[in-house]
Amino acid sequence: MDPDALAKAFVEHYYTTFDNNRPGLASLYQDGSMLTFEGQKIQGSPNIVAKLTSLPFSQCHHSITTVDCQPSAATNGMLVFVSGNLQLAGEQHALKFSQMFHLLPTPQGSYYVLNDIFRLNYA
Amino acid sequence: MDPDALAKAFVEHYYTTFDNNRPGLASLYQDGSMLTFEGQKIQGSPNIVAKLTSLPFSQCHHSITTVDCQPSAATNGMLVFVSGNLQLAGEQHALKFSQMFHLLPTPQGSYYVLNDIFRLNYA
């Protein structure tokens, strides 16, 4: 699978899980994983998932606009850059967001998120 | 210097150079550097600077809105995530952009850009 297709598959899996089964994101992070969410720094899968599941909205839908990827300096690592729209239940307008992931391979042949930075793009 | 201050100093230096002396960006990239600019993949400092200096606007001004950073998996490497506005000369409205950099240390105690991904955030 070429890197762009891998990145796109990861991103689709990530946001589908976020939108339908947020606690399921736990398997995509590890103890050393870092999330910076709107400037707040959080480390480790349990803390990251606690943050993501406690966001002040229960239902949401991410629409992906662009996915870019590059190989990272880490062996078989991948940098993924996403832009898109986040629609919250009950809100009229979608929010624009940008997010980057640094993915590292797992021994099982999959990927986990080492670095994750999320920002809303306010108009 | 703490990582957040370093990241902010790099970002200010980068965009000041971009806005005032675009060819000067050459020293911030190396042969292995990668740029993905609006989906177009470019590799190596000379090609990257050729792209950036041939963009269809001569004067511009970047205003930084947010700078986030995390340590990368590479030794003393740093991931930097920027959002901001790009004002082109003669245009009424600024364009919103997001950009990520993966910075690696140089032997001289400075940083260069290994990975660079840029996207405009269209409204």
gemmi code that builds the backbone of each chain (N, CA, C; Angstrom):
import gemmi

chains = {
    "A": [
        ("MET", (0.868, -1.197, 0.000), (0.000, 0.000, 0.000), (0.899, 1.239, 0.000)),
        ("ASP", (0.618, 2.187, -0.881), (1.486, 3.360, -0.914), (1.166, 4.278, 0.268)),
        ("PRO", (2.128, 5.140, 0.651), (1.964, 5.956, 1.860), (0.714, 6.820, 1.844)),
        ("ASP", (0.383, 7.405, 0.689), (-0.804, 8.261, 0.647), (-2.082, 7.465, 0.922)),
        ("ALA", (-2.146, 6.271, 0.374), (-3.330, 5.433, 0.610), (-3.378, 4.987, 2.074)),
        ("LEU", (-2.209, 4.668, 2.640), (-2.139, 4.297, 4.061), (-2.606, 5.460, 4.944)),
        ("ALA", (-2.111, 6.655, 4.636), (-2.480, 7.825, 5.437), (-3.976, 8.052, 5.362)),
        ("LYS", (-4.527, 7.943, 4.163), (-5.957, 8.183, 3.983), (-6.772, 7.126, 4.745)),
        ("ALA", (-6.317, 5.876, 4.679), (-7.023, 4.799, 5.398), (-6.963, 5.032, 6.899)),
        ("PHE", (-5.802, 5.461, 7.390), (-5.703, 5.737, 8.826), (-6.662, 6.847, 9.216)),
        ("VAL", (-6.654, 7.931, 8.447), (-7.471, 9.096, 8.773), (-8.958, 8.732, 8.758)),
        ("GLU", (-9.367, 7.946, 7.778), (-10.778, 7.546, 7.730), (-11.138, 6.691, 8.945)),
        ("HIS", (-10.239, 5.780, 9.303), (-10.467, 4.934, 10.476), (-10.531, 5.777, 11.750)),
        ("TYR", (-9.607, 6.740, 11.854), (-9.541, 7.567, 13.068), (-10.850, 8.339, 13.275)),
        ("TYR", (-11.302, 9.044, 12.231), (-12.484, 9.895, 12.415), (-13.777, 9.084, 12.470)),
        ("THR", (-13.829, 7.960, 11.797), (-15.000, 7.090, 11.940), (-15.103, 6.601, 13.381)),
        ("THR", (-13.955, 6.220, 13.961), (-13.948, 5.791, 15.360), (-14.317, 6.953, 16.272)),
        ("PHE", (-13.752, 8.136, 16.010), (-14.055, 9.323, 16.823), (-15.560, 9.586, 16.814)),
        ("ASP", (-16.171, 9.511, 15.637), (-17.571, 9.907, 15.496), (-18.549, 8.839, 16.001)),
        ("ASN", (-18.106, 7.586, 16.036), (-19.043, 6.495, 16.358), (-18.721, 5.746, 17.641)),
        ("ASN", (-17.472, 5.802, 18.080), (-17.083, 5.006, 19.260), (-15.826, 5.621, 19.859)),
        ("ARG", (-15.999, 6.837, 20.426), (-14.828, 7.606, 20.853), (-13.900, 6.834, 21.801)),
        ("PRO", (-14.437, 6.048, 22.763), (-13.509, 5.299, 23.643), (-12.622, 4.322, 22.866)),
        ("GLY", (-13.055, 3.929, 21.675), (-12.271, 3.008, 20.859), (-10.974, 3.620, 20.349)),
        ("LEU", (-10.830, 4.953, 20.478), (-9.578, 5.600, 20.059), (-8.407, 5.160, 20.934)),
        ("ALA", (-8.706, 4.607, 22.120), (-7.639, 4.204, 23.058), (-6.608, 3.304, 22.392)),
        ("SER", (-7.043, 2.438, 21.494), (-6.120, 1.483, 20.881), (-5.180, 2.148, 19.884)),
        ("LEU", (-5.459, 3.395, 19.511), (-4.615, 4.093, 18.531), (-3.515, 4.914, 19.194)),
        ("TYR", (-3.559, 5.016, 20.535), (-2.522, 5.755, 21.275), (-1.785, 4.782, 22.190)),
        ("GLN", (-0.597, 5.186, 22.635), (0.162, 4.393, 23.603), (0.586, 5.295, 24.764)),
        ("ASP", (1.368, 4.732, 25.704), (1.736, 5.516, 26.891), (2.544, 6.763, 26.553)),
        ("GLY", (3.368, 6.670, 25.525), (4.213, 7.812, 25.178), (3.540, 8.803, 24.241)),
        ("SER", (2.296, 8.539, 23.887), (1.608, 9.405, 22.914), (1.332, 10.785, 23.502)),
        ("MET", (1.389, 11.782, 22.641), (1.146, 13.162, 23.054), (0.018, 13.751, 22.217)),
        ("LEU", (-0.897, 14.450, 22.899), (-1.942, 15.207, 22.216), (-1.846, 16.655, 22.659)),
        ("THR", (-1.845, 17.573, 21.693), (-2.037, 18.987, 22.025), (-3.361, 19.383, 21.411)),
        ("PHE", (-4.353, 19.623, 22.274), (-5.719, 19.890, 21.815), (-6.056, 21.345, 22.126)),
        ("GLU", (-6.152, 22.160, 21.095), (-6.422, 23.591, 21.274), (-5.460, 24.190, 22.305)),
        ("GLY", (-4.193, 23.767, 22.221), (-3.158, 24.325, 23.086), (-2.941, 23.578, 24.391)),
        ("GLN", (-3.865, 22.673, 24.745), (-3.723, 21.913, 25.993), (-2.921, 20.646, 25.742)),
        ("LYS", (-1.864, 20.426, 26.531), (-0.981, 19.277, 26.322), (-1.376, 18.120, 27.223)),
        ("ILE", (-1.531, 16.946, 26.621), (-1.989, 15.749, 27.330), (-1.097, 14.595, 26.895)),
        ("GLN", (-0.714, 13.743, 27.812), (0.170, 12.632, 27.452), (-0.396, 11.286, 27.907)),
        ("GLY", (-0.233, 10.273, 27.064), (-0.606, 8.912, 27.421), (-2.017, 8.563, 26.989)),
        ("SER", (-2.183, 7.353, 26.471), (-3.477, 6.937, 25.929), (-4.647, 7.167, 26.887)),
        ("PRO", (-4.557, 6.759, 28.179), (-5.729, 6.954, 29.043), (-6.114, 8.420, 29.201)),
        ("ASN", (-5.118, 9.297, 29.381), (-5.423, 10.725, 29.545), (-5.964, 11.334, 28.255)),
        ("ILE", (-5.404, 10.898, 27.125), (-5.864, 11.423, 25.839), (-7.318, 11.035, 25.595)),
        ("VAL", (-7.638, 9.768, 25.856), (-9.012, 9.319, 25.618), (-9.967, 9.958, 26.625)),
        ("ALA", (-9.500, 10.165, 27.850), (-10.336, 10.861, 28.836), (-10.667, 12.261, 28.337)),
        ("LYS", (-9.688, 12.931, 27.754), (-9.924, 14.280, 27.210), (-10.917, 14.226, 26.050)),
        ("LEU", (-10.667, 13.306, 25.117), (-11.502, 13.279, 23.907), (-12.936, 12.859, 24.215)),
        ("THR", (-13.118, 11.982, 25.205), (-14.481, 11.537, 25.534), (-15.196, 12.549, 26.423)),
        ("SER", (-14.465, 13.518, 26.981), (-15.120, 14.502, 27.852), (-15.342, 15.833, 27.147)),
        ("LEU", (-15.088, 15.877, 25.848), (-15.362, 17.123, 25.121), (-16.845, 17.449, 25.222)),
        ("PRO", (-17.184, 18.738, 25.235), (-18.560, 19.131, 25.541), (-19.539, 18.960, 24.380)),
        ("PHE", (-19.450, 17.838, 23.700), (-20.456, 17.493, 22.700), (-20.462, 15.971, 22.609)),
        ("SER", (-21.645, 15.412, 22.436), (-21.724, 13.954, 22.427), (-21.677, 13.421, 20.998)),
        ("GLN", (-22.349, 14.116, 20.080), (-22.380, 13.624, 18.714), (-21.698, 14.604, 17.781)),
        ("CYS", (-20.893, 14.076, 16.887), (-20.200, 14.933, 15.933), (-19.893, 14.136, 14.673)),
        ("HIS", (-19.588, 14.879, 13.624), (-19.205, 14.228, 12.374), (-18.059, 15.002, 11.724)),
        ("HIS", (-16.946, 14.315, 11.507), (-15.800, 14.908, 10.822), (-15.917, 14.649, 9.318)),
        ("SER", (-15.754, 15.701, 8.509), (-15.621, 15.541, 7.058), (-14.207, 15.948, 6.674)),
        ("ILE", (-13.525, 15.081, 5.985), (-12.134, 15.331, 5.625), (-12.071, 16.104, 4.312)),
        ("THR", (-11.302, 17.183, 4.293), (-11.113, 17.961, 3.065), (-9.808, 17.566, 2.374)),
        ("THR", (-8.694, 17.564, 3.116), (-7.403, 17.197, 2.537), (-6.637, 16.278, 3.491)),
        ("VAL", (-5.848, 15.385, 2.928), (-4.918, 14.535, 3.688), (-3.576, 14.594, 2.969)),
        ("ASP", (-2.539, 15.077, 3.652), (-1.181, 15.078, 3.104), (-0.317, 14.194, 3.986)),
        ("CYS", (0.659, 13.519, 3.395), (1.566, 12.730, 4.230), (2.988, 12.787, 3.711)),
        ("GLN", (3.908, 12.617, 4.629), (5.342, 12.534, 4.318), (5.952, 11.470, 5.218)),
        ("PRO", (7.016, 10.811, 4.751), (7.743, 9.916, 5.647), (8.400, 10.740, 6.754)),
        ("SER", (8.415, 10.209, 7.975), (9.071, 10.920, 9.072), (10.482, 10.385, 9.244)),
        ("ALA", (11.244, 11.033, 10.119), (12.620, 10.588, 10.358), (12.640, 9.209, 11.030)),
        ("ALA", (11.577, 8.838, 11.711), (11.527, 7.543, 12.399), (11.327, 6.419, 11.378)),
        ("THR", (11.870, 5.252, 11.659), (11.775, 4.130, 10.729), (10.313, 3.795, 10.448)),
        ("ASN", (9.947, 3.882, 9.192), (8.581, 3.602, 8.754), (7.529, 4.501, 9.402)),
        ("GLY", (7.963, 5.591, 9.977), (7.014, 6.548, 10.543), (6.432, 7.424, 9.453)),
        ("MET", (5.327, 8.071, 9.761), (4.605, 8.834, 8.761), (3.995, 10.076, 9.415)),
        ("LEU", (4.188, 11.220, 8.783), (3.536, 12.450, 9.224), (2.295, 12.659, 8.368)),
        ("VAL", (1.176, 12.896, 9.018), (-0.096, 13.040, 8.308), (-0.733, 14.367, 8.722)),
        ("PHE", (-1.144, 15.129, 7.744), (-1.689, 16.467, 7.970), (-3.092, 16.498, 7.377)),
        ("VAL", (-4.067, 16.857, 8.189), (-5.473, 16.771, 7.779), (-6.125, 18.139, 7.908)),
        ("SER", (-6.966, 18.493, 6.937), (-7.868, 19.614, 7.154), (-9.280, 19.125, 6.879)),
        ("GLY", (-10.242, 19.745, 7.555), (-11.603, 19.279, 7.366), (-12.599, 20.111, 8.142)),
        ("ASN", (-13.819, 19.582, 8.197), (-14.916, 20.247, 8.896), (-15.455, 19.335, 9.985)),
        ("LEU", (-15.826, 19.959, 11.099), (-16.368, 19.232, 12.239), (-17.777, 19.756, 12.500)),
        ("GLN", (-18.746, 18.881, 12.279), (-20.140, 19.249, 12.494), (-20.588, 18.713, 13.853)),
        ("LEU", (-20.995, 19.614, 14.746), (-21.493, 19.190, 16.052), (-23.014, 19.101, 15.990)),
        ("ALA", (-23.567, 18.098, 16.690), (-25.016, 17.925, 16.703), (-25.682, 19.188, 17.251)),
        ("GLY", (-26.694, 19.655, 16.553), (-27.452, 20.812, 17.023), (-26.871, 22.147, 16.620)),
        ("GLU", (-25.684, 22.157, 16.020), (-25.065, 23.409, 15.577), (-25.335, 23.606, 14.088)),
        ("GLN", (-25.593, 24.862, 13.717), (-25.932, 25.140, 12.318), (-24.703, 25.047, 11.417)),
        ("HIS", (-23.595, 25.608, 11.889), (-22.414, 25.700, 11.030), (-21.344, 24.706, 11.479)),
        ("ALA", (-20.673, 24.125, 10.507), (-19.541, 23.253, 10.821), (-18.333, 24.108, 11.202)),
        ("LEU", (-17.462, 23.544, 12.023), (-16.212, 24.186, 12.408), (-15.105, 23.641, 11.519)),
        ("LYS", (-14.225, 24.524, 11.060), (-13.081, 24.064, 10.293), (-11.970, 23.671, 11.265)),
        ("PHE", (-11.258, 22.594, 10.933), (-10.148, 22.182, 11.804), (-8.952, 21.755, 10.967)),
        ("SER", (-7.788, 21.766, 11.607), (-6.576, 21.175, 11.054), (-5.981, 20.286, 12.142)),
        ("GLN", (-5.358, 19.207, 11.723), (-4.804, 18.269, 12.698), (-3.615, 17.565, 12.074)),
        ("MET", (-2.583, 17.343, 12.870), (-1.462, 16.541, 12.376), (-1.243, 15.337, 13.274)),
        ("PHE", (-0.869, 14.244, 12.649), (-0.534, 13.009, 13.359), (0.874, 12.573, 12.964)),
        ("HIS", (1.620, 12.106, 13.937), (2.849, 11.371, 13.626), (2.572, 9.916, 13.977)),
        ("LEU", (2.570, 9.076, 12.947), (2.229, 7.660, 13.119), (3.498, 6.812, 13.133)),
        ("LEU", (3.547, 5.879, 14.057), (4.659, 4.923, 14.087), (4.095, 3.519, 13.948)),
        ("PRO", (4.861, 2.621, 13.317), (4.360, 1.256, 13.132), (4.344, 0.480, 14.450)),
        ("THR", (3.399, -0.410, 14.576), (3.347, -1.330, 15.715), (3.915, -2.680, 15.261)),
        ("PRO", (4.341, -3.521, 16.229), (4.839, -4.851, 15.846), (3.775, -5.676, 15.108)),
        ("GLN", (2.511, -5.319, 15.301), (1.416, -6.065, 14.662), (1.171, -5.617, 13.213)),
        ("GLY", (1.970, -4.689, 12.736), (1.820, -4.278, 11.341), (0.824, -3.159, 11.137)),
        ("SER", (0.381, -2.577, 12.242), (-0.528, -1.451, 12.158), (0.217, -0.176, 12.578)),
        ("TYR", (-0.485, 0.904, 12.869), (0.145, 2.154, 13.286), (-0.473, 2.661, 14.585)),
        ("TYR", (0.322, 3.373, 15.371), (-0.250, 4.116, 16.497), (0.196, 5.578, 16.384)),
        ("VAL", (-0.503, 6.430, 17.132), (-0.257, 7.874, 17.092), (0.747, 8.239, 18.179)),
        ("LEU", (1.928, 8.709, 17.773), (2.885, 9.225, 18.760), (2.603, 10.697, 19.045)),
        ("ASN", (2.379, 11.475, 17.995), (2.111, 12.911, 18.140), (0.783, 13.262, 17.482)),
        ("ASP", (0.034, 14.123, 18.139), (-1.276, 14.540, 17.643), (-1.471, 15.999, 18.059)),
        ("ILE", (-1.635, 16.880, 17.093), (-1.898, 18.292, 17.387), (-3.162, 18.696, 16.643)),
        ("PHE", (-4.125, 19.239, 17.401), (-5.438, 19.598, 16.857), (-5.710, 21.078, 17.082)),
        ("ARG", (-6.215, 21.745, 16.057), (-6.625, 23.146, 16.182), (-7.878, 23.394, 15.365)),
        ("LEU", (-8.823, 24.102, 15.945), (-9.922, 24.660, 15.177), (-9.402, 25.882, 14.425)),
        ("ASN", (-9.901, 26.089, 13.222), (-9.526, 27.272, 12.430), (-10.672, 28.261, 12.479)),
        ("TYR", (-10.633, 29.148, 13.426), (-11.731, 30.094, 13.552), (-11.752, 31.055, 12.383)),
        ("ALA", (-12.950, 31.390, 11.956), (-13.089, 32.328, 10.822), (-12.820, 33.751, 11.305)),
    ],
    "B": [
        ("MET", (16.579, 27.337, 26.615), (15.313, 27.847, 26.047), (14.299, 26.690, 26.023)),
        ("ASP", (13.096, 26.942, 26.478), (12.130, 25.841, 26.501), (11.585, 25.615, 25.089)),
        ("PRO", (11.075, 24.408, 24.824), (10.653, 24.045, 23.462), (9.623, 24.992, 22.862)),
        ("ASP", (8.676, 25.443, 23.670), (7.656, 26.339, 23.127), (8.269, 27.668, 22.672)),
        ("ALA", (9.212, 28.181, 23.449), (9.868, 29.437, 23.068), (10.725, 29.238, 21.825)),
        ("LEU", (11.406, 28.086, 21.745), (12.199, 27.755, 20.559), (11.322, 27.683, 19.323)),
        ("ALA", (10.193, 26.997, 19.445), (9.285, 26.837, 18.318), (8.794, 28.200, 17.857)),
        ("LYS", (8.429, 29.038, 18.814), (7.914, 30.363, 18.468), (8.995, 31.194, 17.782)),
        ("ALA", (10.227, 31.110, 18.289), (11.330, 31.867, 17.685), (11.590, 31.378, 16.261)),
        ("PHE", (11.555, 30.057, 16.058), (11.758, 29.533, 14.708), (10.673, 30.049, 13.775)),
        ("VAL", (9.435, 29.961, 14.216), (8.304, 30.345, 13.367), (8.389, 31.834, 13.002)),
        ("GLU", (8.741, 32.655, 13.964), (8.869, 34.092, 13.670), (9.985, 34.336, 12.660)),
        ("HIS", (11.091, 33.632, 12.851), (12.214, 33.771, 11.916), (11.808, 33.300, 10.518)),
        ("TYR", (11.105, 32.167, 10.452), (10.714, 31.602, 9.159), (9.836, 32.573, 8.368)),
        ("TYR", (8.794, 33.077, 9.014), (7.847, 33.916, 8.265), (8.403, 35.315, 8.010)),
        ("THR", (9.237, 35.811, 8.888), (9.894, 37.092, 8.608), (10.781, 36.952, 7.381)),
        ("THR", (11.511, 35.834, 7.298), (12.355, 35.584, 6.130), (11.491, 35.404, 4.886)),
        ("PHE", (10.400, 34.639, 5.005), (9.500, 34.429, 3.874), (8.996, 35.768, 3.348)),
        ("ASP", (8.590, 36.648, 4.241), (7.933, 37.890, 3.830), (8.934, 38.941, 3.335)),
        ("ASN", (10.195, 38.847, 3.747), (11.153, 39.917, 3.437), (12.313, 39.493, 2.548)),
        ("ASN", (12.608, 38.195, 2.512), (13.779, 37.733, 1.766), (13.605, 36.244, 1.455)),
        ("ARG", (12.621, 35.956, 0.574), (12.237, 34.565, 0.348), (13.406, 33.656, -0.026)),
        ("PRO", (14.347, 34.102, -0.887), (15.480, 33.212, -1.211), (16.296, 32.807, 0.027)),
        ("GLY", (16.229, 33.624, 1.073), (16.948, 33.320, 2.304), (16.436, 32.086, 3.023)),
        ("LEU", (15.265, 31.577, 2.630), (14.738, 30.352, 3.243), (15.617, 29.149, 2.917)),
        ("ALA", (16.468, 29.274, 1.875), (17.307, 28.146, 1.454), (18.117, 27.561, 2.615)),
        ("SER", (18.576, 28.426, 3.509), (19.428, 27.946, 4.596), (18.652, 27.147, 5.644)),
        ("LEU", (17.319, 27.193, 5.581), (16.509, 26.471, 6.572), (16.125, 25.070, 6.105)),
        ("TYR", (16.438, 24.748, 4.846), (16.164, 23.415, 4.298), (17.481, 22.746, 3.931)),
        ("GLN", (17.443, 21.411, 3.800), (18.619, 20.657, 3.344), (18.213, 19.739, 2.189)),
        ("ASP", (19.151, 18.935, 1.712), (18.866, 18.091, 0.543), (17.724, 17.107, 0.803)),
        ("GLY", (17.621, 16.613, 2.029), (16.586, 15.625, 2.332), (15.258, 16.235, 2.737)),
        ("SER", (15.188, 17.552, 2.731), (13.964, 18.221, 3.189), (12.816, 17.989, 2.214)),
        ("MET", (11.625, 17.905, 2.770), (10.414, 17.672, 1.974), (9.413, 18.784, 2.228)),
        ("LEU", (8.825, 19.285, 1.156), (7.725, 20.243, 1.262), (6.528, 19.675, 0.521)),
        ("THR", (5.371, 19.694, 1.170), (4.119, 19.438, 0.453), (3.334, 20.733, 0.499)),
        ("PHE", (3.208, 21.387, -0.664), (2.584, 22.704, -0.743), (1.272, 22.575, -1.497)),
        ("GLU", (0.172, 22.719, -0.790), (-1.149, 22.567, -1.395), (-1.222, 21.254, -2.183)),
        ("GLY", (-0.654, 20.206, -1.605), (-0.732, 18.875, -2.199), (0.406, 18.536, -3.143)),
        ("GLN", (1.214, 19.517, -3.528), (2.341, 19.260, -4.438), (3.592, 18.904, -3.636)),
        ("LYS", (4.202, 17.769, -3.974), (5.363, 17.287, -3.219), (6.664, 17.726, -3.884)),
        ("ILE", (7.547, 18.320, -3.078), (8.811, 18.865, -3.574), (9.901, 18.440, -2.602)),
        ("GLN", (11.055, 18.071, -3.117), (12.130, 17.615, -2.227), (13.432, 18.360, -2.494)),
        ("GLY", (14.160, 18.673, -1.420), (15.481, 19.285, -1.520), (15.417, 20.797, -1.473)),
        ("SER", (16.366, 21.399, -0.760), (16.362, 22.848, -0.559), (16.251, 23.640, -1.867)),
        ("PRO", (17.046, 23.327, -2.920), (16.937, 24.160, -4.130), (15.541, 24.110, -4.766)),
        ("ASN", (14.945, 22.915, -4.831), (13.615, 22.792, -5.428), (12.554, 23.484, -4.571)),
        ("ILE", (12.707, 23.351, -3.257), (11.738, 23.969, -2.351), (11.781, 25.488, -2.485)),
        ("VAL", (12.981, 26.034, -2.508), (13.090, 27.494, -2.601), (12.644, 27.978, -3.984)),
        ("ALA", (12.919, 27.164, -5.020), (12.428, 27.525, -6.354), (10.906, 27.603, -6.350)),
        ("LYS", (10.267, 26.670, -5.677), (8.804, 26.698, -5.580), (8.322, 27.936, -4.815)),
        ("LEU", (8.924, 28.163, -3.667), (8.440, 29.248, -2.813), (8.693, 30.622, -3.442)),
        ("THR", (9.788, 30.752, -4.178), (10.067, 32.050, -4.793), (9.282, 32.256, -6.088)),
        ("SER", (8.684, 31.191, -6.611), (7.922, 31.327, -7.860), (6.418, 31.373, -7.618)),
        ("LEU", (6.002, 31.454, -6.364), (4.565, 31.578, -6.087), (4.044, 32.859, -6.735)),
        ("PRO", (2.783, 32.843, -7.166), (2.284, 33.954, -7.989), (1.925, 35.201, -7.188)),
        ("PHE", (2.775, 35.565, -6.253), (2.617, 36.844, -5.559), (4.008, 37.257, -5.097)),
        ("SER", (4.277, 38.546, -5.184), (5.620, 39.003, -4.827), (5.676, 39.447, -3.385)),
        ("GLN", (4.628, 40.130, -2.929), (4.643, 40.616, -1.551), (3.548, 39.964, -0.738)),
        ("CYS", (3.911, 39.585, 0.470), (2.919, 38.968, 1.350), (3.325, 39.206, 2.793)),
        ("HIS", (2.358, 38.981, 3.669), (2.639, 39.100, 5.102), (1.905, 37.994, 5.852)),
        ("HIS", (2.678, 37.183, 6.571), (2.091, 36.132, 7.411), (1.840, 36.684, 8.810)),
        ("SER", (0.643, 36.470, 9.336), (0.359, 36.761, 10.745), (0.101, 35.432, 11.440)),
        ("ILE", (0.807, 35.183, 12.510), (0.699, 33.908, 13.212), (-0.424, 33.976, 14.241)),
        ("THR", (-1.310, 32.985, 14.230), (-2.386, 32.937, 15.225), (-2.022, 31.985, 16.365)),
        ("THR", (-1.600, 30.771, 16.030), (-1.214, 29.792, 17.068), (0.070, 29.073, 16.660)),
        ("VAL", (0.855, 28.694, 17.661), (2.041, 27.854, 17.474), (1.990, 26.763, 18.535)),
        ("ASP", (1.938, 25.508, 18.111), (1.987, 24.376, 19.032), (3.234, 23.571, 18.722)),
        ("CYS", (3.840, 22.981, 19.740), (4.988, 22.126, 19.455), (5.026, 20.919, 20.360)),
        ("GLN", (5.623, 19.868, 19.856), (5.834, 18.623, 20.609), (7.210, 18.088, 20.244)),
        ("PRO", (7.877, 17.378, 21.169), (9.109, 16.689, 20.800), (8.792, 15.601, 19.784)),
        ("SER", (9.670, 15.407, 18.806), (9.456, 14.338, 17.827), (10.250, 13.118, 18.243)),
        ("ALA", (10.038, 12.033, 17.518), (10.753, 10.794, 17.840), (12.246, 10.932, 17.565)),
        ("ALA", (12.634, 11.868, 16.704), (14.049, 12.065, 16.386), (14.744, 12.781, 17.545)),
        ("THR", (16.026, 12.500, 17.751), (16.768, 13.105, 18.858), (16.752, 14.625, 18.742)),
        ("ASN", (16.205, 15.260, 19.770), (16.105, 16.722, 19.812), (15.305, 17.316, 18.651)),
        ("GLY", (14.530, 16.495, 17.980), (13.658, 16.993, 16.933), (12.397, 17.598, 17.529)),
        ("MET", (11.711, 18.375, 16.739), (10.559, 19.102, 17.235), (9.507, 19.199, 16.138)),
        ("LEU", (8.269, 18.894, 16.481), (7.156, 19.095, 15.567), (6.485, 20.416, 15.911)),
        ("VAL", (6.274, 21.242, 14.911), (5.705, 22.568, 15.127), (4.496, 22.723, 14.214)),
        ("PHE", (3.412, 23.158, 14.791), (2.140, 23.275, 14.074), (1.682, 24.728, 14.176)),
        ("VAL", (1.440, 25.347, 13.036), (1.157, 26.782, 12.987), (-0.192, 27.023, 12.327)),
        ("SER", (-0.962, 27.958, 12.841), (-2.101, 28.471, 12.090), (-1.971, 29.979, 12.022)),
        ("GLY", (-2.487, 30.551, 10.953), (-2.360, 31.993, 10.802), (-3.060, 32.521, 9.584)),
        ("ASN", (-2.758, 33.757, 9.270), (-3.345, 34.439, 8.124), (-2.245, 34.901, 7.181)),
        ("LEU", (-2.541, 34.818, 5.893), (-1.602, 35.222, 4.857), (-2.248, 36.338, 4.043)),
        ("GLN", (-1.662, 37.518, 4.157), (-2.177, 38.668, 3.422), (-1.322, 38.889, 2.176)),
        ("LEU", (-1.952, 38.809, 1.020), (-1.226, 39.061, -0.223), (-1.411, 40.523, -0.620)),
        ("ALA", (-0.360, 41.115, -1.184), (-0.430, 42.506, -1.604), (-1.550, 42.688, -2.632)),
        ("GLY", (-2.382, 43.677, -2.422), (-3.443, 43.984, -3.374), (-4.715, 43.192, -3.168)),
        ("GLU", (-4.712, 42.246, -2.248), (-5.926, 41.452, -1.974), (-6.629, 42.028, -0.752)),
        ("GLN", (-7.961, 42.025, -0.809), (-8.706, 42.629, 0.290), (-8.706, 41.737, 1.537)),
        ("HIS", (-8.888, 40.427, 1.308), (-9.045, 39.527, 2.442), (-7.803, 38.655, 2.628)),
        ("ALA", (-7.448, 38.437, 3.866), (-6.342, 37.519, 4.158), (-6.812, 36.077, 3.960)),
        ("LEU", (-5.885, 35.211, 3.628), (-6.153, 33.778, 3.502), (-5.737, 33.096, 4.799)),
        ("LYS", (-6.549, 32.159, 5.265), (-6.164, 31.407, 6.455), (-5.287, 30.220, 6.018)),
        ("PHE", (-4.273, 29.915, 6.803), (-3.432, 28.774, 6.464), (-3.083, 27.973, 7.716)),
        ("SER", (-2.707, 26.721, 7.492), (-2.120, 25.880, 8.531), (-0.853, 25.283, 7.943)),
        ("GLN", (0.131, 25.078, 8.778), (1.407, 24.551, 8.304), (2.067, 23.774, 9.432)),
        ("MET", (2.676, 22.668, 9.080), (3.464, 21.947, 10.088), (4.908, 21.819, 9.634)),
        ("PHE", (5.811, 21.898, 10.602), (7.239, 21.710, 10.368), (7.757, 20.598, 11.275)),
        ("HIS", (8.636, 19.781, 10.733), (9.427, 18.891, 11.581), (10.843, 19.422, 11.541)),
        ("LEU", (11.306, 19.899, 12.691), (12.627, 20.528, 12.784), (13.625, 19.550, 13.387)),
        ("LEU", (14.806, 19.508, 12.795), (15.901, 18.703, 13.350), (17.077, 19.619, 13.645)),
        ("PRO", (17.840, 19.291, 14.696), (18.974, 20.142, 15.050), (20.110, 20.022, 14.033)),
        ("THR", (20.827, 21.105, 13.837), (22.034, 21.092, 13.012), (23.246, 21.014, 13.946)),
        ("PRO", (24.403, 20.590, 13.414), (25.614, 20.557, 14.257), (25.968, 21.942, 14.807)),
        ("GLN", (25.488, 22.988, 14.137), (25.809, 24.351, 14.574), (24.903, 24.834, 15.717)),
        ("GLY", (24.007, 23.971, 16.169), (23.167, 24.359, 17.299), (21.889, 25.068, 16.887)),
        ("SER", (21.602, 25.048, 15.605), (20.371, 25.643, 15.110), (19.438, 24.512, 14.627)),
        ("TYR", (18.409, 24.842, 13.873), (17.481, 23.832, 13.364), (17.315, 23.953, 11.855)),
        ("TYR", (17.017, 22.822, 11.204), (16.580, 22.907, 9.814), (15.258, 22.147, 9.687)),
        ("VAL", (14.588, 22.394, 8.555), (13.271, 21.812, 8.315), (13.421, 20.510, 7.543)),
        ("LEU", (13.067, 19.389, 8.167), (13.050, 18.117, 7.442), (11.710, 17.941, 6.723)),
        ("ASN", (10.620, 18.224, 7.423), (9.273, 18.065, 6.847), (8.519, 19.377, 6.940)),
        ("ASP", (7.795, 19.707, 5.889), (7.025, 20.950, 5.824), (5.767, 20.651, 5.016)),
        ("ILE", (4.619, 20.848, 5.638), (3.348, 20.653, 4.927), (2.516, 21.921, 5.105)),
        ("PHE", (2.083, 22.486, 3.972), (1.351, 23.757, 3.973), (-0.003, 23.575, 3.307)),
        ("ARG", (-1.026, 24.146, 3.922), (-2.369, 24.143, 3.320), (-3.071, 25.459, 3.616)),
        ("LEU", (-3.710, 26.001, 2.609), (-4.663, 27.075, 2.828), (-5.946, 26.460, 3.379)),
        ("ASN", (-6.611, 27.194, 4.260), (-7.885, 26.733, 4.812), (-8.990, 27.546, 4.162)),
        ("TYR", (-9.501, 27.029, 3.083), (-10.537, 27.779, 2.375), (-11.816, 27.837, 3.199)),
        ("ALA", (-12.477, 28.984, 3.134), (-13.719, 29.149, 3.902), (-14.860, 28.415, 3.185)),
    ],
}
model = gemmi.Model(1)
for chain_id, residues in chains.items():
    chain = gemmi.Chain(chain_id)
    for i, (resn, *xyz) in enumerate(residues, 1):
        res = gemmi.Residue()
        res.name, res.seqid = resn, gemmi.SeqId(i, " ")
        for name, pos in zip(("N", "CA", "C"), xyz):
            atom = gemmi.Atom()
            atom.name, atom.element = name, gemmi.Element(name[0])
            atom.pos, atom.b_iso = gemmi.Position(*pos), 0.0
            res.add_atom(atom)
        chain.add_residue(res)
    model.add_chain(chain)
structure = gemmi.Structure()
structure.add_model(model)
structure.setup_entities()
